[in-house]
Amino acid sequence: MNTKELDNKYVLPTYARADVEFVSGKNARLTDVNGKEYIDFTAGIAVVSVGHGNERLANALCAQVKDMIHMSNLYLIAPQAKAAQKIVEASGYDMKCFFGNSGAEANEGAIKIARKYGEKDGQIKRYKIITLNHSFHGRTITTVKATGQESMHNYFGPFPDGFVYADGIDEIEGLVDAHTVAVMIELVQGEGGVQPIDKQKVQNLAAFLKTKDILLIIDEVQTGVYRTGKFLASNLYEIEPDVISLAKGVGGGVPVGVVMTTLKDIFSPGDHGSTFGGNYLSTTAICEVLDILKEYEESGELEAGIEYFDKALESFYSANKDVFMEKVGIGMMAGLRVKDADTLANVIKSARENGVMVLKAGKNTLRFLPPLTITKEEIDEGFKALNVTMSSL
Ligand SMILES: *Cc1c(COP(=O)(O)O)cnc(C)c1O
């Protein structure tokens, strides 16, 4: 049986998979099983931050794997301690980290931190967490309930109590009551449609929450690790969150989630844990990815890449205003709003046929999340294929 037949027979059908099978990649280039080549403007949904087939990352992982992949969190783990140091130092915040395996798990950790913060003397005093409509926080029972999209709350109840949804950032203050312990938001909503939240409004909200002793949790699973040009979108927004979650780009493709907080004493041994979280394999990946991207940022290459990508996207947008109505996003997290949803599906399919991978976000956004290390040549090639796509629609 080929992959498609095996997949159909043995894998639960939770994804509407496209009929394409990649076998290898080099930075932003992909090759499929038929030898066809593509430019990757998706990076596996913002995961492959340092590009496919990255030699430095591969070498670091190979060396580590030959020594050991895993021992338990009951013992000291050198790459985990170093990864935590690198993350905290890059963030500029006075925080400590916990390591899990995914974005949802990082957000679970964030929610547990908030719930414990709301408990006083063994009594649950405050437990409500306000999130935004059109947000996305994960697929576990709790994080799916934290996600402000009604369509995702089918079938799986009863859900944990205490999530309250605000229509927009302006509504949050009005929803605060005596039971509110935290607000959790993305600064640029990713799955919701590449929607940046207004910086001044976020700063005002952060100041308001401080006066009420309500925690500000920033879900940086997608925006984190230089996606917006700064290490964290929180740095770009010049705010000081109490809790931040990271995942997608931080392991360069190795599964990992991180929750970090200023509440360094919130957990005691036994309060939280993970078998795999923070093991030798995944935290070695974090260390190397962060070294690579730090150098890339400090050399000015990241900024130059973002600028070049933005210009290319702008001219593509200008040339196709009959199909697209708005350019959105920050840094290497960009989108074009498409006038109708059918056209969006056609663009994505036709782009793939023409050799460039792009994503959908929300109902009507064409989304771009290239590897952060994408080169000018790769950007040019990708948009050339997209122009062919547009003229063939
Ligand atoms: C992808 C994503 C998640 C979920 O991450 P998983 O690794 O799929 O669990 C959570 N929050 C945001 C903002 C995301 O983009």
The ligand as a Gaussian input file, in Angstrom:
#p B3LYP/6-31G(d) Opt

LIG

0 1
 C       -0.994000      26.199000      17.115000
 C       -1.451000      26.999000      18.271000
 C       -1.788000      26.382000      19.496000
 C       -1.816000      24.875000      19.675000
 O       -0.561000      24.302000      19.536000
 P       -0.452000      22.675000      19.428000
 O        1.022000      22.435000      19.402000
 O       -1.145000      22.281000      18.160000
 O       -1.111000      22.107000      20.616000
 C       -2.123000      27.195000      20.558000
 N       -2.138000      28.543000      20.443000
 C       -1.831000      29.159000      19.289000
 C       -1.829000      30.641000      19.226000
 C       -1.483000      28.410000      18.158000
 O       -1.203000      29.033000      17.008000

